Amino acid sequence: MEYAAIKGIHMMSVTLSYAFFFVRGIWMINQSPLLQQRWVRITPHVIDTILLASALTLATMIWSALPDHAWLVAKIIGLVVYIGLGVVALKRGRTPGIRIAAWAAAQAVFFYIAGVAVTRSPLLWLG
């Protein structure tokens, strides 16, 4: 597959992953029973598997062509933080306050990762 097609798949899966995380956070805040439905528990794993596969494929394709890998490393570290916060927000947070704070923090990290992807700089404010 060519780079543009894989990048398109990656960007679409990023969008779907974030949108579904956002909606599940709203459901969590509202204590919606929708969170317990089977498709709601399975769908994020499917989307995130496609997201991860496309990310790894893109990284493999561009790694040797990059003069500076710091931005890609920042995205990977950001992803680990995002996943950890997401787990606290939707599964492991002991109180509603902790879950909501983790959900909000995960969104901030998501937008940092997106900013790094666009600017190709881990220091967004220095661009």
Secondary structure, 3 states (H helix, E strand, C coil): CCHHHHHHHHHHHHHHHHHHHHHHHHHHHCCCHHHHCHHHHHHHHHHHHHHHHHHHHHHHHHHHHCCCCHHHHHHHHHHHHHHHHHHHHHHHCCCHHHHHHHHHHHHHHHHHHHHHHHHCCCCCCCC
